[in-house]
Amino acid sequence: LIYLLKKPINEEKIMKAINKAFENINESLKYIIIKCGKDNRKVYINDINYVESEGRLIKFNLDREVITTYGKISDVDGELDTSFVRIHKSYLVNMKKIKNYALNKVVLENNKVLPISRTYAKKCKETIFDFLKIGD
């Protein structure tokens, strides 16, 4: 569901709904290029559930696969859009994929549970609430 129009419908409401639909289309077309060995992979940002860092390895966790490359999670953070939040030194999470949020963990739509570290807890809470538009 992108937008709900109630009768009577006026031009302003229709234009607002159309603009919202275009925003959603543009969001779904954003992608990053991930270097995998000698290959480069195009990955749509909306397909990424979370990004995990293990030492120098960066793992992009999608619904059906995990794409692994070398690098720093801070570099990846700069490439992703504002729908991602840092919840731990080792995790970036796509807020669109969060099903439940608690002070020390998030549960994703695929039921994966990820920890929120104390270092990132306050900023994480603010960012998620702002994203969901249910903040203070």
C-alpha positions as CSV (number, residue, x, y, z in Angstrom):
1,L,0.0,0.0,0.0
2,I,1.5,3.3,-1.1
3,Y,-1.2,5.7,-0.4
4,L,-4.9,5.7,0.5
5,L,-7.2,8.1,-1.1
6,K,-10.6,8.8,0.5
7,K,-13.6,10.4,-1.3
8,P,-14.0,13.2,-2.1
9,I,-10.7,13.2,-4.1
10,N,-9.2,16.5,-5.0
11,E,-6.2,17.4,-7.2
12,E,-3.9,18.1,-4.3
13,K,-4.5,14.6,-2.8
14,I,-3.9,12.9,-6.2
15,M,-0.7,14.7,-6.8
16,K,0.6,13.8,-3.3
17,A,-0.2,10.2,-4.0
18,I,1.5,10.2,-7.4
19,N,4.6,11.9,-5.9
20,K,4.7,9.2,-3.1
21,A,4.5,6.5,-5.8
22,F,7.4,8.0,-7.7
23,E,9.5,8.3,-4.5
24,N,8.9,4.6,-3.9
25,I,9.9,3.7,-7.5
26,N,13.1,5.7,-7.2
27,E,14.0,4.1,-3.9
28,S,13.6,0.6,-5.3
29,L,16.0,1.4,-8.2
30,K,19.0,2.5,-6.0
31,Y,21.9,0.1,-6.0
32,I,25.5,-0.3,-5.1
33,I,28.3,-2.1,-6.8
34,I,30.0,-4.8,-4.7
35,K,33.5,-6.1,-5.8
36,C,33.5,-9.9,-5.4
37,G,37.0,-11.1,-6.4
38,K,37.4,-10.2,-10.1
39,D,33.7,-9.5,-10.6
40,N,31.5,-6.6,-9.7
41,R,27.9,-7.2,-8.6
42,K,25.0,-4.8,-8.8
43,V,22.9,-5.1,-5.6
44,Y,19.7,-3.2,-5.1
45,I,19.8,-1.4,-1.7
46,N,16.3,-2.4,-0.9
47,D,17.3,-6.1,-1.2
48,I,19.9,-5.8,1.6
49,N,18.6,-7.0,5.0
50,Y,21.8,-6.1,6.9
51,V,25.5,-5.8,6.5
52,E,27.9,-7.6,8.8
53,S,31.6,-7.1,9.4
54,E,33.9,-9.9,10.5
55,G,37.4,-8.5,10.6
56,R,38.2,-7.4,7.0
57,L,35.3,-9.4,5.6
58,I,32.0,-7.5,4.8
59,K,28.9,-9.7,4.4
60,F,25.9,-8.3,2.6
61,N,23.0,-10.4,3.8
62,L,20.1,-10.6,1.3
63,D,17.0,-12.8,1.5
64,R,18.5,-15.7,-0.6
65,E,22.2,-15.1,-0.5
66,V,25.2,-13.6,1.3
67,I,27.6,-11.6,-0.8
68,T,31.1,-11.4,0.8
69,T,33.8,-8.8,0.0
70,Y,36.8,-7.2,1.7
71,G,36.7,-3.8,3.2
72,K,35.5,-1.7,6.2
73,I,32.0,-1.4,7.3
74,S,32.4,2.4,7.7
75,D,33.1,2.6,4.0
76,V,29.9,0.7,3.2
77,D,28.0,3.0,5.6
78,G,28.8,5.9,3.3
79,E,27.5,4.1,0.2
80,L,24.1,3.1,1.6
81,D,21.2,5.4,1.9
82,T,19.5,6.8,5.0
83,S,17.4,3.7,5.5
84,F,20.4,2.0,7.1
85,V,21.4,2.4,10.8
86,R,24.5,1.4,12.6
87,I,23.4,-0.8,15.6
88,H,26.8,-2.3,16.5
89,K,30.4,-2.0,15.5
90,S,29.8,-5.0,13.3
91,Y,26.2,-4.4,11.9
92,L,24.4,-2.0,9.7
93,V,20.6,-2.7,9.4
94,N,18.1,-1.8,6.8
95,M,15.3,-0.1,8.8
96,K,12.8,-1.2,6.2
97,K,13.4,-4.8,7.2
98,I,13.0,-4.3,11.0
99,K,10.0,-6.2,12.4
100,N,10.6,-5.6,16.2
101,Y,12.9,-3.2,18.0
102,A,14.0,-3.4,21.7
103,L,16.7,-1.6,23.6
104,N,19.3,-4.3,23.1
105,K,18.2,-6.0,19.8
106,V,16.3,-5.8,16.5
107,V,14.4,-8.6,14.9
108,L,14.2,-8.5,11.2
109,E,11.3,-9.7,8.9
110,N,13.2,-12.9,8.3
111,N,13.4,-13.5,12.1
112,K,17.1,-12.8,12.3
113,V,18.0,-11.3,15.7
114,L,20.8,-8.8,15.8
115,P,22.3,-7.1,18.9
116,I,22.3,-3.4,19.6
117,S,25.4,-2.4,21.5
118,R,25.3,0.1,24.3
119,T,27.6,2.4,22.3
120,Y,25.0,2.8,19.5
121,A,21.8,2.3,21.5
122,K,20.7,6.0,22.0
123,K,21.5,7.1,18.4
124,C,20.0,3.9,17.1
125,K,16.7,4.5,19.0
126,E,16.5,8.1,17.7
127,T,17.2,7.1,14.1
128,I,14.7,4.2,14.0
129,F,12.0,6.3,15.6
130,D,12.6,9.2,13.2
131,F,12.5,6.7,10.3
132,L,9.3,5.2,11.5
133,K,7.9,8.7,12.3
134,I,6.9,7.6,15.8
135,G,9.6,9.5,17.7
136,D,9.1,11.9,20.7
